[in-house]
Amino acid sequence: MPITWTERLSVGVPWIDEEHKELFVRINRLLEATGALRGREEVRPVLGFLAGYVESHFGHEQRHMELLGYPEAAAHLREHAFFVAELQWLAAEVEANGPSTMVTVKLNRLLCGWLRDHTSSSDRRLGAFLKAAGQKRSA
C-alpha cells in the first residue's frame, strides 16, 4: 500500500519537503514492488538511491542546524547516524547474500518507520525552528 504525501506531512520548509517527497516516491516504488512480489528486485536500486540521499539530505539539514545553532541538533544527528548504520548493514547484507526477503522486509520496516517517526516528529521540530530562524533573520 503506497504512502501518500499530504500537506499534513509537510515540515513547512520547501527544500526539506521537496527532498522528503522524493523519498516518498522511492519508498512507494519499493512498497509497490513488494506488493507485486518483486520487492527483491527493487532493493538494490532503493539502497543505491538512499546512499546518495542520506549524504545529501542529511548534509543539508546538518549545515542548517550548525549555521543556526539548532538546540536539538545532537539528538537529531544521532537519529541520522542510526538510520545510516541500518542502511549500511542492509547494504552489506545484500552485498554478501543478495537481496533476500529478510532484507526486503527490514528495509520496508526501516523506511516506513523512518517516515512515521523521524520525518513526522524530529523533522517537524527542525522545520519549525528553521522557519522561526528565517523569520527572525528577515525581521
N, CA, C and O atoms as a GROMACS GRO file, in nm:
protein
  556
    1MET      N    1   0.084  -0.117   0.000
    1MET     CA    2   0.000   0.000   0.000
    1MET      C    3   0.089   0.124   0.000
    1MET      O    4   0.175   0.137   0.087
    2PRO      N    5   0.071   0.214  -0.095
    2PRO     CA    6   0.157   0.332  -0.103
    2PRO      C    7   0.136   0.429   0.013
    2PRO      O    8   0.030   0.432   0.076
    3ILE      N    9   0.238   0.506   0.037
    3ILE     CA   10   0.233   0.611   0.138
    3ILE      C   11   0.209   0.741   0.062
    3ILE      O   12   0.288   0.778  -0.025
    4THR      N   13   0.103   0.808   0.094
    4THR     CA   14   0.065   0.928   0.020
    4THR      C   15   0.117   1.053   0.091
    4THR      O   16   0.098   1.070   0.212
    5TRP      N   17   0.182   1.139   0.014
    5TRP     CA   18   0.226   1.267   0.068
    5TRP      C   19   0.104   1.357   0.082
    5TRP      O   20   0.025   1.370  -0.011
    6THR      N   21   0.090   1.417   0.196
    6THR     CA   22  -0.014   1.518   0.217
    6THR      C   23   0.052   1.638   0.284
    6THR      O   24   0.161   1.627   0.339
    7GLU      N   25  -0.013   1.749   0.278
    7GLU     CA   26   0.041   1.869   0.342
    7GLU      C   27   0.058   1.852   0.493
    7GLU      O   28   0.138   1.921   0.555
    8ARG      N   29  -0.017   1.760   0.550
    8ARG     CA   30  -0.004   1.730   0.692
    8ARG      C   31   0.136   1.679   0.725
    8ARG      O   32   0.182   1.692   0.838
    9LEU      N   33   0.204   1.621   0.626
    9LEU     CA   34   0.339   1.569   0.645
    9LEU      C   35   0.447   1.676   0.622
    9LEU      O   36   0.565   1.652   0.647
   10SER      N   37   0.406   1.790   0.575
   10SER     CA   38   0.500   1.898   0.548
   10SER      C   39   0.565   1.947   0.677
   10SER      O   40   0.500   1.958   0.781
   11VAL      N   41   0.695   1.976   0.668
   11VAL     CA   42   0.763   2.037   0.782
   11VAL      C   43   0.765   2.189   0.767
   11VAL      O   44   0.812   2.260   0.856
   12GLY      N   45   0.713   2.238   0.655
   12GLY     CA   46   0.700   2.382   0.636
   12GLY      C   47   0.822   2.451   0.580
   12GLY      O   48   0.826   2.574   0.572
   13VAL      N   49   0.922   2.374   0.541
   13VAL     CA   50   1.043   2.429   0.479
   13VAL      C   51   1.050   2.368   0.339
   13VAL      O   52   1.071   2.247   0.326
   14PRO      N   53   1.033   2.449   0.235
   14PRO     CA   54   1.019   2.393   0.100
   14PRO      C   55   1.128   2.295   0.057
   14PRO      O   56   1.097   2.191   0.000
   15TRP      N   57   1.254   2.325   0.082
   15TRP     CA   58   1.360   2.234   0.035
   15TRP      C   59   1.356   2.102   0.110
   15TRP      O   60   1.386   1.998   0.051
   16ILE      N   61   1.320   2.103   0.238
   16ILE     CA   62   1.309   1.977   0.312
   16ILE      C   63   1.190   1.898   0.259
   16ILE      O   64   1.199   1.778   0.237
   17ASP      N   65   1.078   1.966   0.238
   17ASP     CA   66   0.959   1.898   0.188
   17ASP      C   67   0.984   1.836   0.051
   17ASP      O   68   0.941   1.723   0.026
   18GLU      N   69   1.053   1.906  -0.037
   18GLU     CA   70   1.081   1.852  -0.170
   18GLU      C   71   1.170   1.727  -0.161
   18GLU      O   72   1.148   1.629  -0.232
   19GLU      N   73   1.269   1.732  -0.074
   19GLU     CA   74   1.356   1.616  -0.057
   19GLU      C   75   1.279   1.499   0.005
   19GLU      O   76   1.301   1.384  -0.032
   20HIS      N   77   1.189   1.528   0.097
   20HIS     CA   78   1.107   1.422   0.156
   20HIS      C   79   1.012   1.362   0.052
   20HIS      O   80   0.990   1.241   0.052
   21LYS      N   81   0.957   1.444  -0.036
   21LYS     CA   82   0.867   1.393  -0.140
   21LYS      C   83   0.940   1.292  -0.228
   21LYS      O   84   0.882   1.190  -0.267
   22GLU      N   85   1.064   1.319  -0.260
   22GLU     CA   86   1.141   1.224  -0.341
   22GLU      C   87   1.161   1.094  -0.265
   22GLU      O   88   1.158   0.986  -0.325
   23LEU      N   89   1.182   1.102  -0.135
   23LEU     CA   90   1.194   0.981  -0.053
   23LEU      C   91   1.064   0.901  -0.058
   23LEU      O   92   1.067   0.778  -0.067
   24PHE      N   93   0.951   0.969  -0.053
   24PHE     CA   94   0.822   0.901  -0.063
   24PHE      C   95   0.810   0.827  -0.195
   24PHE      O   96   0.763   0.713  -0.199
   25VAL      N   97   0.852   0.890  -0.304
   25VAL     CA   98   0.845   0.826  -0.436
   25VAL      C   99   0.924   0.696  -0.435
   25VAL      O  100   0.874   0.593  -0.481
   26ARG      N  101   1.045   0.700  -0.382
   26ARG     CA  102   1.131   0.581  -0.382
   26ARG      C  103   1.076   0.472  -0.290
   26ARG      O  104   1.080   0.354  -0.324
   27ILE      N  105   1.026   0.511  -0.175
   27ILE     CA  106   0.970   0.413  -0.083
   27ILE      C  107   0.846   0.348  -0.146
   27ILE      O  108   0.825   0.228  -0.132
   28ASN      N  109   0.766   0.428  -0.214
   28ASN     CA  110   0.648   0.372  -0.278
   28ASN      C  111   0.683   0.274  -0.388
   28ASN      O  112   0.611   0.176  -0.410
   29ARG      N  113   0.792   0.298  -0.459
   29ARG     CA  114   0.837   0.201  -0.559
   29ARG      C  115   0.870   0.068  -0.493
   29ARG      O  116   0.834  -0.039  -0.544
   30LEU      N  117   0.938   0.076  -0.380
   30LEU     CA  118   0.971  -0.047  -0.308
   30LEU      C  119   0.845  -0.116  -0.258
   30LEU      O  120   0.831  -0.237  -0.271
   31LEU      N  121   0.753  -0.040  -0.200
   31LEU     CA  122   0.629  -0.098  -0.149
   31LEU      C  123   0.546  -0.160  -0.262
   31LEU      O  124   0.490  -0.269  -0.246
   32GLU      N  125   0.539  -0.090  -0.373
   32GLU     CA  126   0.464  -0.142  -0.488
   32GLU      C  127   0.528  -0.271  -0.539
   32GLU      O  128   0.458  -0.369  -0.566
   33ALA      N  129   0.660  -0.271  -0.551
   33ALA     CA  130   0.729  -0.391  -0.598
   33ALA      C  131   0.710  -0.506  -0.500
   33ALA      O  132   0.691  -0.620  -0.540
   34THR      N  133   0.716  -0.476  -0.371
   34THR     CA  134   0.697  -0.579  -0.270
   34THR      C  135   0.556  -0.637  -0.280
   34THR      O  136   0.538  -0.759  -0.273
   35GLY      N  137   0.457  -0.551  -0.297
   35GLY     CA  138   0.319  -0.597  -0.311
   35GLY      C  139   0.299  -0.684  -0.434
   35GLY      O  140   0.211  -0.771  -0.435
   36ALA      N  141   0.380  -0.662  -0.537
   36ALA     CA  142   0.371  -0.741  -0.659
   36ALA      C  143   0.472  -0.857  -0.657
   36ALA      O  144   0.500  -0.918  -0.760
   37LEU      N  145   0.525  -0.886  -0.539
   37LEU     CA  146   0.622  -0.994  -0.520
   37LEU      C  147   0.751  -0.973  -0.600
   37LEU      O  148   0.816  -1.069  -0.642
   38ARG      N  149   0.786  -0.845  -0.622
   38ARG     CA  150   0.910  -0.809  -0.690
   38ARG      C  151   0.999  -0.723  -0.601
   38ARG      O  152   1.087  -0.654  -0.651
   39GLY      N  153   0.976  -0.727  -0.470
   39GLY     CA  154   1.049  -0.641  -0.377
   39GLY      C  155   1.199  -0.661  -0.383
   39GLY      O  156   1.276  -0.565  -0.375
   40ARG      N  157   1.241  -0.786  -0.398
   40ARG     CA  158   1.385  -0.813  -0.401
   40ARG      C  159   1.452  -0.746  -0.521
   40ARG      O  160   1.570  -0.712  -0.515
   41GLU      N  161   1.376  -0.728  -0.630
   41GLU     CA  162   1.431  -0.661  -0.749
   41GLU      C  163   1.457  -0.512  -0.723
   41GLU      O  164   1.545  -0.452  -0.785
   42GLU      N  165   1.381  -0.454  -0.634
   42GLU     CA  166   1.388  -0.310  -0.609
   42GLU      C  167   1.485  -0.274  -0.496
   42GLU      O  168   1.517  -0.157  -0.478
   43VAL      N  169   1.533  -0.373  -0.421
   43VAL     CA  170   1.618  -0.345  -0.305
   43VAL      C  171   1.746  -0.273  -0.345
   43VAL      O  172   1.779  -0.170  -0.287
   44ARG      N  173   1.818  -0.325  -0.442
   44ARG     CA  174   1.945  -0.260  -0.482
   44ARG      C  175   1.924  -0.117  -0.531
   44ARG      O  176   1.996  -0.028  -0.486
   45PRO      N  177   1.828  -0.092  -0.621
   45PRO     CA  178   1.807   0.047  -0.663
   45PRO      C  179   1.770   0.140  -0.548
   45PRO      O  180   1.817   0.254  -0.542
   46VAL      N  181   1.688   0.093  -0.455
   46VAL     CA  182   1.649   0.177  -0.341
   46VAL      C  183   1.769   0.203  -0.252
   46VAL      O  184   1.791   0.316  -0.209
   47LEU      N  185   1.848   0.100  -0.224
   47LEU     CA  186   1.968   0.120  -0.141
   47LEU      C  187   2.066   0.214  -0.210
   47LEU      O  188   2.130   0.296  -0.143
   48GLY      N  189   2.079   0.203  -0.341
   48GLY     CA  190   2.167   0.295  -0.415
   48GLY      C  191   2.120   0.438  -0.404
   48GLY      O  192   2.200   0.529  -0.380
   49PHE      N  193   1.990   0.459  -0.423
   49PHE     CA  194   1.934   0.593  -0.408
   49PHE      C  195   1.957   0.645  -0.266
   49PHE      O  196   2.000   0.759  -0.247
   50LEU      N  197   1.929   0.560  -0.167
   50LEU     CA  198   1.939   0.604  -0.028
   50LEU      C  199   2.081   0.641   0.011
   50LEU      O  200   2.100   0.732   0.092
   51ALA      N  201   2.181   0.574  -0.044
   51ALA     CA  202   2.320   0.606  -0.013
   51ALA      C  203   2.349   0.753  -0.047
   51ALA      O  204   2.410   0.825   0.032
   52GLY      N  205   2.306   0.795  -0.164
   52GLY     CA  206   2.325   0.935  -0.202
   52GLY      C  207   2.231   1.029  -0.130
   52GLY      O  208   2.269   1.140  -0.093
   53TYR      N  209   2.109   0.984  -0.110
   53TYR     CA  210   2.007   1.068  -0.047
   53TYR      C  211   2.047   1.106   0.094
   53TYR      O  212   2.039   1.223   0.131
   54VAL      N  213   2.090   1.008   0.174
   54VAL     CA  214   2.122   1.041   0.313
   54VAL      C  215   2.241   1.135   0.320
   54VAL      O  216   2.246   1.224   0.405
   55GLU      N  217   2.338   1.116   0.231
   55GLU     CA  218   2.454   1.207   0.232
   55GLU      C  219   2.410   1.349   0.198
   55GLU      O  220   2.450   1.444   0.264
   56SER      N  221   2.329   1.363   0.096
   56SER     CA  222   2.284   1.494   0.053
   56SER      C  223   2.183   1.556   0.150
   56SER      O  224   2.204   1.666   0.200
   57HIS      N  225   2.075   1.485   0.176
   57HIS     CA  226   1.967   1.540   0.259
   57HIS      C  227   2.013   1.564   0.402
   57HIS      O  228   1.991   1.672   0.457
   58PHE      N  229   2.076   1.464   0.462
   58PHE     CA  230   2.123   1.481   0.600
   58PHE      C  231   2.228   1.591   0.606
   58PHE      O  232   2.234   1.666   0.703
   59GLY      N  233   2.311   1.600   0.503
   59GLY     CA  234   2.410   1.707   0.498
   59GLY      C  235   2.346   1.845   0.494
   59GLY      O  236   2.390   1.937   0.562
   60HIS      N  237   2.240   1.858   0.413
   60HIS     CA  238   2.167   1.986   0.408
   60HIS      C  239   2.112   2.023   0.546
   60HIS      O  240   2.128   2.135   0.593
   61GLU      N  241   2.047   1.925   0.608
   61GLU     CA  242   1.990   1.953   0.740
   61GLU      C  243   2.100   1.989   0.840
   61GLU      O  244   2.087   2.084   0.917
   62GLN      N  245   2.207   1.912   0.839
   62GLN     CA  246   2.315   1.936   0.936
   62GLN      C  247   2.375   2.076   0.918
   62GLN      O  248   2.400   2.145   1.017
   63ARG      N  249   2.398   2.118   0.795
   63ARG     CA  250   2.455   2.251   0.772
   63ARG      C  251   2.363   2.360   0.827
   63ARG      O  252   2.410   2.457   0.887
   64HIS      N  253   2.233   2.344   0.808
   64HIS     CA  254   2.139   2.444   0.861
   64HIS      C  255   2.134   2.441   1.013
   64HIS      O  256   2.125   2.545   1.078
   65MET      N  257   2.141   2.322   1.070
   65MET     CA  258   2.142   2.312   1.217
   65MET      C  259   2.264   2.382   1.274
   65MET      O  260   2.254   2.456   1.372
   66GLU      N  261   2.380   2.358   1.212
   66GLU     CA  262   2.504   2.420   1.261
   66GLU      C  263   2.501   2.570   1.242
   66GLU      O  264   2.536   2.646   1.333
   67LEU      N  265   2.461   2.614   1.125
   67LEU     CA  266   2.458   2.756   1.092
   67LEU      C  267   2.369   2.835   1.187
   67LEU      O  268   2.403   2.946   1.227
   68LEU      N  269   2.255   2.776   1.222
   68LEU     CA  270   2.157   2.849   1.302
   68LEU      C  271   2.156   2.809   1.449
   68LEU      O  272   2.076   2.861   1.527
   69GLY      N  273   2.245   2.717   1.489
   69GLY     CA  274   2.254   2.677   1.629
   69GLY      C  275   2.132   2.604   1.680
   69GLY      O  276   2.079   2.636   1.786
   70TYR      N  277   2.087   2.505   1.604
   70TYR     CA  278   1.968   2.429   1.643
   70TYR      C  279   1.992   2.357   1.775
   70TYR      O  280   2.085   2.276   1.784
   71PRO      N  281   1.912   2.383   1.878
   71PRO     CA  282   1.939   2.328   2.010
   71PRO      C  283   1.920   2.176   2.021
   71PRO      O  284   1.973   2.114   2.112
   72GLU      N  285   1.844   2.116   1.929
   72GLU     CA  286   1.823   1.971   1.932
   72GLU      C  287   1.911   1.897   1.831
   72GLU      O  288   1.884   1.782   1.796
   73ALA      N  289   2.016   1.963   1.785
   73ALA     CA  290   2.100   1.906   1.680
   73ALA      C  291   2.160   1.771   1.719
   73ALA      O  292   2.158   1.678   1.639
   74ALA      N  293   2.213   1.759   1.838
   74ALA     CA  294   2.280   1.634   1.878
   74ALA      C  295   2.184   1.516   1.871
   74ALA      O  296   2.221   1.410   1.819
   75ALA      N  297   2.063   1.531   1.923
   75ALA     CA  298   1.966   1.422   1.919
   75ALA      C  299   1.924   1.392   1.775
   75ALA      O  300   1.910   1.276   1.737
   76HIS      N  301   1.906   1.495   1.697
   76HIS     CA  302   1.865   1.478   1.557
   76HIS      C  303   1.974   1.403   1.480
   76HIS      O  304   1.944   1.312   1.403
   77LEU      N  305   2.098   1.441   1.502
   77LEU     CA  306   2.209   1.376   1.432
   77LEU      C  307   2.228   1.232   1.477
   77LEU      O  308   2.272   1.148   1.398
   78ARG      N  309   2.196   1.201   1.602
   78ARG     CA  310   2.200   1.060   1.647
   78ARG      C  311   2.098   0.977   1.570
   78ARG      O  312   2.126   0.862   1.534
   79GLU      N  313   1.981   1.033   1.545
   79GLU     CA  314   1.881   0.962   1.466
   79GLU      C  315   1.931   0.939   1.324
   79GLU      O  316   1.913   0.831   1.268
   80HIS      N  317   1.995   1.039   1.266
   80HIS     CA  318   2.053   1.022   1.133
   80HIS      C  319   2.158   0.912   1.134
   80HIS      O  320   2.162   0.828   1.045
   81ALA      N  321   2.244   0.912   1.236
   81ALA     CA  322   2.351   0.812   1.245
   81ALA      C  323   2.292   0.671   1.256
   81ALA      O  324   2.344   0.578   1.194
   82PHE      N  325   2.185   0.656   1.332
   82PHE     CA  326   2.119   0.525   1.343
   82PHE      C  327   2.069   0.480   1.207
   82PHE      O  328   2.090   0.365   1.168
   83PHE      N  329   2.003   0.569   1.135
   83PHE     CA  330   1.948   0.535   1.004
   83PHE      C  331   2.060   0.495   0.908
   83PHE      O  332   2.048   0.396   0.836
   84VAL      N  333   2.167   0.572   0.906
   84VAL     CA  334   2.281   0.540   0.818
   84VAL      C  335   2.340   0.405   0.854
   84VAL      O  336   2.371   0.326   0.765
   85ALA      N  337   2.356   0.377   0.982
   85ALA     CA  338   2.411   0.247   1.025
   85ALA      C  339   2.321   0.133   0.979
   85ALA      O  340   2.370   0.029   0.934
   86GLU      N  341   2.191   0.150   0.991
   86GLU     CA  342   2.098   0.046   0.945
   86GLU      C  343   2.108   0.025   0.795
   86GLU      O  344   2.108  -0.089   0.747
   87LEU      N  345   2.116   0.134   0.720
   87LEU     CA  346   2.131   0.122   0.574
   87LEU      C  347   2.261   0.052   0.538
   87LEU      O  348   2.264  -0.032   0.448
   88GLN      N  349   2.368   0.086   0.607
   88GLN     CA  350   2.497   0.023   0.579
   88GLN      C  351   2.492  -0.126   0.608
   88GLN      O  352   2.548  -0.207   0.533
   89TRP      N  353   2.424  -0.164   0.717
   89TRP     CA  354   2.411  -0.305   0.749
   89TRP      C  355   2.332  -0.377   0.640
   89TRP      O  356   2.371  -0.486   0.596
   90LEU      N  357   2.222  -0.317   0.596
   90LEU     CA  358   2.141  -0.378   0.491
   90LEU      C  359   2.218  -0.388   0.360
   90LEU      O  360   2.211  -0.491   0.292
   91ALA      N  361   2.292  -0.284   0.325
   91ALA     CA  362   2.372  -0.288   0.203
   91ALA      C  363   2.478  -0.398   0.210
   91ALA      O  364   2.502  -0.468   0.112
   92ALA      N  365   2.542  -0.413   0.325
   92ALA     CA  366   2.642  -0.518   0.342
   92ALA      C  367   2.578  -0.656   0.332
   92ALA      O  368   2.636  -0.748   0.274
   93GLU      N  369   2.460  -0.669   0.386
   93GLU     CA  370   2.387  -0.796   0.378
   93GLU      C  371   2.353  -0.830   0.233
   93GLU      O  372   2.366  -0.945   0.191
   94VAL      N  373   2.310  -0.730   0.156
   94VAL     CA  374   2.280  -0.752   0.014
   94VAL      C  375   2.406  -0.787  -0.062
   94VAL      O  376   2.405  -0.875  -0.147
   95GLU      N  377   2.514  -0.720  -0.031
   95GLU     CA  378   2.642  -0.748  -0.097
   95GLU      C  379   2.687  -0.892  -0.069
   95GLU      O  380   2.736  -0.960  -0.159
   96ALA      N  381   2.670  -0.936   0.053
   96ALA     CA  382   2.716  -1.069   0.093
   96ALA      C  383   2.623  -1.181   0.047
   96ALA      O  384   2.669  -1.286   0.004
   97ASN      N  385   2.491  -1.156   0.056
   97ASN     CA  386   2.395  -1.265   0.036
   97ASN      C  387   2.287  -1.238  -0.067
   97ASN      O  388   2.199  -1.322  -0.089
   98GLY      N  389   2.292  -1.123  -0.130
   98GLY     CA  390   2.189  -1.088  -0.226
   98GLY      C  391   2.068  -1.027  -0.157
   98GLY      O  392   2.059  -1.026  -0.034
   99PRO      N  393   1.975  -0.976  -0.237
   99PRO     CA  394   1.856  -0.910  -0.181
   99PRO      C  395   1.752  -1.012  -0.136
   99PRO      O  396   1.658  -1.043  -0.210
  100SER      N  397   1.768  -1.062  -0.019
  100SER     CA  398   1.679  -1.164   0.034
  100SER      C  399   1.545  -1.105   0.075
  100SER      O  400   1.529  -0.983   0.083
  101THR      N  401   1.450  -1.192   0.101
  101THR     CA  402   1.320  -1.148   0.152
  101THR      C  403   1.337  -1.080   0.287
  101THR      O  404   1.270  -0.980   0.315
  102MET      N  405   1.426  -1.132   0.370
  102MET     CA  406   1.451  -1.073   0.501
  102MET      C  407   1.500  -0.928   0.487
  102MET      O  408   1.455  -0.840   0.561
  103VAL      N  409   1.591  -0.903   0.394
  103VAL     CA  410   1.641  -0.768   0.373
  103VAL      C  411   1.529  -0.678   0.321
  103VAL      O  412   1.517  -0.563   0.363
  104THR      N  413   1.449  -0.729   0.232
  104THR     CA  414   1.338  -0.651   0.178
  104THR      C  415   1.242  -0.609   0.289
  104THR      O  416   1.200  -0.493   0.295
  105VAL      N  417   1.208  -0.703   0.375
  105VAL     CA  418   1.118  -0.673   0.486
  105VAL      C  419   1.182  -0.572   0.582
  105VAL      O  420   1.116  -0.477   0.623
  106LYS      N  421   1.308  -0.593   0.616
  106LYS     CA  422   1.377  -0.500   0.707
  106LYS      C  423   1.387  -0.360   0.647
  106LYS      O  424   1.369  -0.261   0.717
  107LEU      N  425   1.414  -0.352   0.517
  107LEU     CA  426   1.422  -0.222   0.451
  107LEU      C  427   1.286  -0.154   0.451
  107LEU      O  428   1.277  -0.035   0.479
  108ASN      N  429   1.181  -0.228   0.420
  108ASN     CA  430   1.045  -0.171   0.425
  108ASN      C  431   1.015  -0.117   0.564
  108ASN      O  432   0.965  -0.005   0.578
  109ARG      N  433   1.044  -0.195   0.666
  109ARG     CA  434   1.016  -0.151   0.804
  109ARG      C  435   1.098  -0.029   0.842
  109ARG      O  436   1.046   0.065   0.903
  110LEU      N  437   1.225  -0.030   0.805
  110LEU     CA  438   1.312   0.084   0.836
  110LEU      C  439   1.257   0.212   0.772
  110LEU      O  440   1.245   0.315   0.838
  111LEU      N  441   1.225   0.204   0.645
  111LEU     CA  442   1.181   0.324   0.573
  111LEU      C  443   1.045   0.374   0.621
  111LEU      O  444   1.026   0.493   0.642
  112CYS      N  445   0.951   0.283   0.638
  112CYS     CA  446   0.818   0.324   0.685
  112CYS      C  447   0.825   0.378   0.828
  112CYS      O  448   0.758   0.476   0.861
  113GLY      N  449   0.906   0.314   0.911
  113GLY     CA  450   0.925   0.364   1.047
  113GLY      C  451   0.991   0.500   1.049
  113GLY      O  452   0.956   0.586   1.130
  114TRP      N  453   1.086   0.520   0.960
  114TRP     CA  454   1.156   0.649   0.949
  114TRP      C  455   1.057   0.759   0.914
  114TRP      O  456   1.058   0.866   0.975
  115LEU      N  457   0.973   0.732   0.817
  115LEU     CA  458   0.874   0.833   0.779
  115LEU      C  459   0.779   0.861   0.894
  115LEU      O  460   0.745   0.976   0.922
  116ARG      N  461   0.737   0.757   0.960
  116ARG     CA  462   0.640   0.772   1.069
  116ARG      C  463   0.703   0.845   1.188
  116ARG      O  464   0.641   0.935   1.245
  117ASP      N  465   0.824   0.807   1.224
  117ASP     CA  466   0.883   0.856   1.348
  117ASP      C  467   0.970   0.981   1.328
  117ASP      O  468   0.943   1.086   1.387
  118HIS      N  469   1.071   0.971   1.246
  118HIS     CA  470   1.167   1.082   1.233
  118HIS      C  471   1.109   1.199   1.154
  118HIS      O  472   1.110   1.313   1.200
  119THR      N  473   1.058   1.170   1.035
  119THR     CA  474   1.012   1.277   0.948
  119THR      C  475   0.896   1.354   1.010
  119THR      O  476   0.890   1.477   1.002
  120SER      N  477   0.803   1.281   1.071
  120SER     CA  478   0.685   1.350   1.124
  120SER      C  479   0.706   1.405   1.264
  120SER      O  480   0.618   1.472   1.318
  121SER      N  481   0.821   1.380   1.325
  121SER     CA  482   0.846   1.429   1.460
  121SER      C  483   0.971   1.518   1.463
  121SER      O  484   0.961   1.640   1.475
  122SER      N  485   1.086   1.457   1.453
  122SER     CA  486   1.212   1.533   1.462
  122SER      C  487   1.224   1.637   1.350
  122SER      O  488   1.264   1.750   1.375
  123ASP      N  489   1.188   1.598   1.227
  123ASP     CA  490   1.199   1.693   1.117
  123ASP      C  491   1.096   1.805   1.129
  123ASP      O  492   1.122   1.917   1.084
  124ARG      N  493   0.983   1.777   1.187
  124ARG     CA  494   0.883   1.884   1.209
  124ARG      C  495   0.937   1.988   1.307
  124ARG      O  496   0.921   2.109   1.287
  125ARG      N  497   1.002   1.940   1.413
  125ARG     CA  498   1.061   2.035   1.510
  125ARG      C  499   1.172   2.116   1.443
  125ARG      O  500   1.183   2.236   1.464
  126LEU      N  501   1.255   2.049   1.363
  126LEU     CA  502   1.360   2.121   1.291
  126LEU      C  503   1.298   2.223   1.196
  126LEU      O  504   1.344   2.337   1.188
  127GLY      N  505   1.193   2.183   1.125
  127GLY     CA  506   1.127   2.275   1.033
  127GLY      C  507   1.073   2.398   1.103
  127GLY      O  508   1.088   2.510   1.054
  128ALA      N  509   1.010   2.377   1.218
  128ALA     CA  510   0.957   2.491   1.295
  128ALA      C  511   1.070   2.584   1.338
  128ALA      O  512   1.056   2.706   1.332
  129PHE      N  513   1.183   2.525   1.380
  129PHE     CA  514   1.297   2.606   1.420
  129PHE      C  515   1.352   2.685   1.301
  129PHE      O  516   1.379   2.804   1.313
  130LEU      N  517   1.368   2.618   1.188
  130LEU     CA  518   1.423   2.686   1.070
  130LEU      C  519   1.331   2.798   1.022
  130LEU      O  520   1.378   2.905   0.983
  131LYS      N  521   1.201   2.774   1.026
  131LYS     CA  522   1.106   2.879   0.986
  131LYS      C  523   1.117   2.998   1.081
  131LYS      O  524   1.120   3.113   1.037
  132ALA      N  525   1.122   2.971   1.210
  132ALA     CA  526   1.133   3.080   1.307
  132ALA      C  527   1.264   3.155   1.290
  132ALA      O  528   1.266   3.278   1.297
  133ALA      N  529   1.373   3.084   1.268
  133ALA     CA  530   1.503   3.148   1.249
  133ALA      C  531   1.502   3.232   1.122
  133ALA      O  532   1.560   3.341   1.119
  134GLY      N  533   1.437   3.182   1.019
  134GLY     CA  534   1.427   3.259   0.894
  134GLY      C  535   1.346   3.385   0.913
  134GLY      O  536   1.380   3.489   0.856
  135GLN      N  537   1.240   3.378   0.992
  135GLN     CA  538   1.159   3.495   1.019
  135GLN      C  539   1.237   3.597   1.099
  135GLN      O  540   1.227   3.717   1.075
  136LYS      N  541   1.316   3.549   1.195
  136LYS     CA  542   1.396   3.640   1.276
  136LYS      C  543   1.502   3.710   1.191
  136LYS      O  544   1.526   3.829   1.206
  137ARG      N  545   1.563   3.633   1.101
  137ARG     CA  546   1.670   3.690   1.019
  137ARG      C  547   1.616   3.794   0.923
  137ARG      O  548   1.684   3.891   0.890
  138SER      N  549   1.491   3.775   0.876
  138SER     CA  550   1.438   3.872   0.780
  138SER      C  551   1.377   3.992   0.851
  138SER      O  552   1.346   4.092   0.786
  139ALA      N  553   1.359   3.984   0.982
  139ALA     CA  554   1.298   4.095   1.056
  139ALA      C  555   1.397   4.203   1.086
  139ALA      O  556   1.362   4.304   1.148
   0.00000   0.00000   0.00000
